[in-house]
């Protein structure tokens, strides 16, 4: 639902452990549920934290930098009030 936490995912286009089609399905379901999300697809077959240091095609930022910016925007949009 719209109240679910923001989701960031990065996947290789030929990931051997998580079929990329599953991420496409997840993205469609998140969109239908109005959940803030971002998917980054990378070339290759990698599946692990090695993706963090890669730059997606057309980007000057690494996956880690993209994830941090995504989360900063997502949390900025949710004003949390502590009492």
KAJOLIN-V299547 format. One record per pair of residues at least 12 apart in sequence whose C-alpha atoms are under 8 Angstrom apart, sorted by the first residue. I is the first residue (numbers start at 0). GAP is how many residues later the second one is. Records with the same first field share a line. If there is no record, write none. Layout:
I=GAP / GAP
This chain:
0=32 / 33 / 34
1=31 / 32 / 33 / 34
2=32
3=31
4=30 / 31
5=29 / 30 / 31 / 65 / 68
6=28 / 29 / 30 / 31
7=29 / 30 / 31 / 59 / 62 / 63
8=29 / 30 / 31
9=29 / 30 / 31 / 32 / 41 / 53
10=12 / 28 / 29 / 30 / 31 / 35 / 36 / 40
11=29 / 30 / 31 / 32 / 33 / 34 / 35
12=28 / 29 / 30 / 31 / 32
13=29 / 30 / 31 / 32
14=29 / 30 / 31 / 32
15=29 / 30 / 31
16=30
22=16
26=12
35=38
37=32
39=16 / 23
40=15
41=12 / 13 / 14 / 15
42=13 / 14
50=12
51=12
